[in-house]
C-alpha cells in the first residue's frame, strides 16, 4: 500500500507531493515526518499566504489542511479550499480539523473538499485516506465520465 523508494529512482515516478497546512507547528512537523518516511515529498505551511505561495509554485497530489488557520474563524480554511479548486482542480483536499460540525463539513465539501476528518486522528488513518484519494480519480473526472446530472 505504501509507495516504495527503490534504488533506481531515475526510472521511477517522482515522489507524490503533499502540502500540510496547519497553524500548529507540532501537526506540521509530525505529518511531515510521517509522510516523508512513507515515500512522499512533503511541504508545510502555517498560514494561508504561505500555502498560496507553495500552491503557486508546485503541483501537489494532496493538500491536508486545517479549517481554522487563525484564532478568529474557519472561513480562511474554506477560502483556501476554493482557491485550490480554482487553480489546481486535480489536487485532492483533505480537511483535518478539531472544529468540525455537520454543517461545516457540508460547507467544506461544497467548496471542494474530498475528505473531512476530525482531530485527533491517528496518522495511519490519515495516510489511508490520502492513499485512497491518490488512487481514485478526482470528482471532476467522475462527473465528466458520468455526464451531466
Buried (B, 14 or more C-beta within 10 A) or exposed (E): EEBEEEEEEEEEEEBBBBBBBBBBEEBBEBBBEBBEEBEBBBBBBBEBEBBBEBBEEEEBBBBBBBBBBEEEEBEBBBBBBEBBBEEBEEBBBBBBBEBBEEEBBEBBBEBBBBBBBEBEBEBEEBBEBBBEBBEEEBBEEEEEEEEEE
